[in-house]
Amino acid sequence: MSKKNVDIVYAVASKLGSIGIGTIAYHAIKKVNDSPNLSYNIFCRGYDNKLDLKSKSIKSYGYLETISLPLRFLEKSLGLTLNPFKYINYFFGKLINKNLPNCKIYHTWVGFAPEAIMNAKKNGATLILEGANSHPLNYSKILNKEYNKLGLKEFLIDPNSWEKQSEILKEFDYVTCTSDFVYNSFLERGFSKKQLIKMPYGVELKNFKVKNHVNKKLKFVFIGSIQVRKGIYYLLKAWDELKLKDAELIIVGRVWADAKKIVDKYKDNNTIKFVGFESNPQKYLESSDVFVFPTLEEGSALVTYEAMASGLPLITTFNSGTIARDKKEALIVPAGNVEALKEKIKYLYDNPKIISKMGKDARKRVEQFSWKDYGERIAKFYEEILNKK
């Protein structure tokens, strides 16, 4: 890629169009791609050729994912904590910096390509941080508190590494905050309100079906990576203590190293079903009644939008960044509170009619947050910056 001039550079350490951050990145750039007035380059770690984007604008380093496979195998088979993506992101950052074109806007995520960030700034680009999680110092504080509490000190985050991350964040002109939880965390760390742009995510509504009945045997479902950060300890403990009859908790996701001992403790509970990773978890949303997501730290979890699109009420935390409102489409509980979780689970267990009502309201609410809407909001934000320049 020659170092030409473009309006926008977007850098994401994921496969473009895949689940999670790959989905967010695709929809962030889709409206820009369709505009005859905007030029862009997107740096990613692989992409699907079927994506309706200009291939000449995509700089993909998919081979980096292949390099990570041996490390990921060793991590899983030997129970090691190797963090292969740390190394992959290092090389990815070097490649971005080497091929970085001159740009007016540089939009990226936390944790990689510091040289590219500084070079874009030096060349006059407006820097935008994707606030997909809370401020790194907030993130590390929450996680380290949990690891100490659970006796998992081998997973403690080195505070010095997050201090370095925080220093470079001071260079950014804007943070797109996906929720009030993210917004507040950056505000508390010295960012001004003018720098913080609220930008909730979206969902592809047509991909999710709503069932029109509540199961006789109630199904509560959790979908996400099974790790301490997602509050899995509190969910499993709450469910185990409730001992509900004619109810099932379905856990969908890959078990991370920090949660393995926690999960093992509940493997013999026959009311909990661990189904592992699913690339297409919609079937579990569409067959369940309540989505439970007691996460400790997020930005605005995409799975909460998907659950709402499937007509499910939520039991979740403020920290999830959900667009669902307390006592309307969701029951919001304090993060890390087993008793509050038990109370809300039991309440919906005892009131199936409320499950149905809240589920319908959830679908209606999320219809205001399509990916098309998200793309239009972020493209408008880009254009406002470019007009100022």
Buried (B, 14 or more C-beta within 10 A) or exposed (E): BEEEEBBBBBBBBBBBBBBBBBBBBBBBBBBBBEBEEBBBBBBBBBBEEEBEBBEEBBBBBEEBBEEBEEBBEEBEEEEEEBEBBEBBBEEBBBBBBEBBBBBBBBBBBBBBBBEBBBBBBEEEBBBBBBBBBBBBBBBBBBBBEBBEEBEBEEBEBEEEEBEEBBEBBEEBBBBBBBBBBBBBBBBEBEBEEEBBBBBBBBBBBEEBBBBEEBBEEBBBBBBBBBBBBBBBBBBBBBBBEBEBEEBBBBBBBEBBBBBEEBBEEBEEBEBBBBEEEEEEBBEBBBBBBBBBBBBBBBBBBBBBBBBBBBBBBBBBBBBBBBBBEEEBBBBBBEBBBBEBBBBBBBEBBEEBEBBBBBBBBBBEBBEEBBBBBBBBBBBEBBBEBBEEE
